[in-house]
Amino acid sequence: MEEPKQGKWGLWYADGTGHATKEAALKSMQSKVKATQTEAAKAQRKHIKGLAIFAVAAIALALGAFWWNSGKAERARASRIAAIEKAEHKSKMDALLKCQKAIASVAAYGGSNNPGHTSGRKAGGTWQFLWPQGSFHFKNGFGVEVPQWARCEVDMDSGRIRTLVVSGAGIIGN
């Protein structure tokens, strides 16, 4: 810090401002230095605060991206599973319809009361369906409806009926 200088009319000058005494000029210079230091400290704190906010935002962004990408794999896996389940359900419904039509074609006298929906199961590469006694009816030669039962197995790979039994009579396979 420089010393204040005395001007030609006896005033003491510090930073371009005139003061009555040398002490007042020194005090003015010290207060300006202190103000400059305070402003520099404020600017430094503001800069550090800005860097801290930026760092927190960058970390939050990185964590968000990590979370999003980790969820992406889970969503893709869930989508694949849903597609497999949908294809399996379609295969099962196609096999059920094939069995229902095959059973209905066995009716010897007129139209039949086609077998309705039944829950099937997957076993050994086949869809297996079972209609219990009385779940559908065929007309006999006298026109009387007779209760029937059926068992049907459809190959999952080929979609062909492997076994069809209607009321104890082996129609296909067996």
C-alpha positions as CSV (number, residue, x, y, z in Angstrom):
1,M,0.0,0.0,0.0
2,E,1.3,3.4,-0.9
3,E,1.6,6.4,1.4
4,P,-0.8,9.2,0.9
5,K,0.7,12.3,-0.7
6,Q,0.3,15.9,0.3
7,G,-1.0,18.2,-2.4
8,K,-0.1,21.9,-2.9
9,W,-3.0,23.3,-0.7
10,G,-2.2,21.0,2.2
11,L,-4.7,18.2,1.5
12,W,-3.6,14.6,1.8
13,Y,-4.6,12.6,-1.3
14,A,-5.3,8.8,-1.3
15,D,-6.8,7.1,-4.3
16,G,-7.6,10.4,-5.9
17,T,-9.6,11.8,-2.9
18,G,-8.4,14.7,-0.7
19,H,-8.4,14.4,3.1
20,A,-7.7,16.9,5.8
21,T,-5.1,14.8,7.6
22,K,-2.6,12.1,6.7
23,E,-4.3,9.7,9.2
24,A,-7.7,10.2,7.5
25,A,-6.1,9.5,4.1
26,L,-4.5,6.3,5.5
27,K,-7.8,5.2,7.0
28,S,-9.6,5.8,3.7
29,M,-6.9,3.7,1.9
30,Q,-7.3,0.9,4.5
31,S,-11.1,0.8,4.2
32,K,-10.8,0.6,0.4
33,V,-8.3,-2.3,0.7
34,K,-10.6,-4.0,3.2
35,A,-13.6,-3.5,0.9
36,T,-11.7,-4.9,-2.0
37,Q,-10.7,-7.9,0.1
38,T,-14.3,-8.4,1.2
39,E,-15.5,-8.2,-2.4
40,A,-12.8,-10.7,-3.5
41,A,-13.8,-13.1,-0.7
42,K,-17.5,-12.8,-1.7
43,A,-16.6,-13.4,-5.4
44,Q,-14.6,-16.5,-4.3
45,R,-17.4,-17.8,-2.2
46,K,-19.8,-17.2,-5.0
47,H,-17.5,-19.1,-7.4
48,I,-17.2,-22.0,-4.9
49,K,-20.9,-22.1,-4.5
50,G,-21.4,-22.2,-8.2
51,L,-18.9,-25.0,-8.5
52,A,-20.7,-26.9,-5.7
53,I,-24.1,-26.5,-7.5
54,F,-22.5,-27.6,-10.7
55,A,-21.0,-30.7,-9.1
56,V,-24.2,-31.6,-7.4
57,A,-26.1,-31.2,-10.7
58,A,-23.5,-33.3,-12.5
59,I,-23.7,-36.1,-9.9
60,A,-27.5,-36.0,-10.0
61,L,-27.4,-36.2,-13.8
62,A,-25.0,-39.1,-13.7
63,L,-27.1,-41.0,-11.1
64,G,-30.2,-40.3,-13.1
65,A,-28.6,-41.7,-16.3
66,F,-27.4,-44.7,-14.4
67,W,-30.9,-45.3,-12.9
68,W,-32.5,-44.9,-16.3
69,N,-30.1,-47.3,-18.0
70,S,-30.5,-49.9,-15.3
71,G,-34.2,-49.7,-15.7
72,K,-33.9,-50.0,-19.5
73,A,-32.5,-53.5,-19.1
74,E,-35.3,-54.4,-16.7
75,R,-37.9,-53.0,-19.1
76,A,-36.4,-54.9,-22.1
77,R,-36.4,-58.1,-20.0
78,A,-40.0,-57.6,-19.0
79,S,-40.9,-56.9,-22.6
80,R,-39.2,-60.1,-23.8
81,I,-41.0,-62.1,-21.1
82,A,-44.4,-60.5,-22.1
83,A,-43.8,-61.4,-25.8
84,I,-43.0,-65.0,-24.9
85,E,-46.1,-65.3,-22.7
86,K,-48.2,-63.8,-25.4
87,A,-46.9,-66.2,-28.0
88,E,-47.4,-69.1,-25.6
89,H,-51.0,-68.0,-24.9
90,K,-51.7,-67.8,-28.6
91,S,-50.2,-71.3,-29.1
92,K,-52.4,-72.6,-26.4
93,M,-55.6,-71.0,-27.7
94,D,-54.8,-72.3,-31.3
95,A,-54.4,-75.8,-29.9
96,L,-57.6,-75.5,-27.9
97,L,-59.5,-74.4,-31.0
98,K,-58.0,-77.3,-33.0
99,C,-59.1,-79.8,-30.4
100,Q,-62.7,-78.3,-30.1
101,K,-63.1,-78.5,-33.9
102,A,-61.7,-82.1,-34.0
103,I,-64.1,-83.2,-31.2
104,A,-67.1,-81.5,-32.9
105,S,-66.3,-83.4,-36.2
106,V,-66.6,-86.7,-34.4
107,A,-70.4,-86.3,-33.8
108,A,-72.1,-89.0,-35.7
109,Y,-75.7,-87.7,-35.7
110,G,-76.3,-84.1,-36.6
111,G,-74.8,-81.1,-34.8
112,S,-73.1,-81.4,-31.5
113,N,-73.0,-79.2,-28.4
114,N,-69.3,-78.3,-29.0
115,P,-67.0,-78.6,-26.1
116,G,-66.4,-75.2,-24.4
117,H,-63.3,-73.7,-23.0
118,T,-61.2,-75.7,-20.7
119,S,-57.9,-74.9,-19.0
120,G,-55.1,-76.7,-20.6
121,R,-51.7,-77.5,-19.3
122,K,-48.3,-77.8,-20.8
123,A,-46.6,-81.2,-20.4
124,G,-43.7,-82.8,-22.2
125,G,-43.9,-80.6,-25.3
126,T,-47.7,-80.9,-25.7
127,W,-50.7,-78.9,-24.7
128,Q,-53.1,-81.2,-22.9
129,F,-56.9,-80.5,-22.6
130,L,-59.5,-82.4,-20.7
131,W,-63.3,-82.0,-20.8
132,P,-65.0,-83.9,-18.0
133,Q,-68.0,-86.2,-18.4
134,G,-71.1,-84.1,-19.2
135,S,-69.3,-80.9,-20.2
136,F,-70.7,-81.3,-23.8
137,H,-73.2,-83.5,-25.5
138,F,-73.6,-85.5,-28.8
139,K,-77.0,-86.6,-30.2
140,N,-77.4,-90.4,-30.6
141,G,-79.3,-92.2,-33.3
142,F,-82.6,-91.4,-31.6
143,G,-81.9,-87.6,-31.3
144,V,-81.3,-87.8,-27.6
145,E,-78.3,-85.7,-26.3
146,V,-75.8,-88.0,-24.6
147,P,-73.1,-86.5,-22.2
148,Q,-69.6,-86.9,-23.4
149,W,-66.0,-86.4,-22.2
150,A,-62.8,-85.9,-24.2
151,R,-59.0,-85.7,-23.9
152,C,-56.9,-84.0,-26.5
153,E,-53.1,-83.5,-26.8
154,V,-51.5,-81.2,-29.3
155,D,-47.8,-81.1,-30.2
156,M,-46.4,-77.7,-29.4
157,D,-43.8,-77.7,-32.1
158,S,-45.9,-79.0,-35.1
159,G,-49.3,-77.9,-33.9
160,R,-50.7,-81.4,-34.8
161,I,-53.1,-83.4,-32.6
162,R,-51.2,-86.3,-31.1
163,T,-54.0,-87.9,-29.1
164,L,-57.8,-87.5,-29.2
165,V,-60.0,-89.6,-27.1
166,V,-63.8,-88.9,-27.0
167,S,-65.9,-90.8,-24.5
168,G,-63.3,-93.7,-24.3
169,A,-63.0,-94.1,-28.1
170,G,-59.5,-93.4,-29.4
171,I,-59.9,-91.2,-32.5
172,I,-56.2,-90.1,-33.0
173,G,-53.2,-91.8,-31.4
174,N,-53.7,-93.7,-28.2
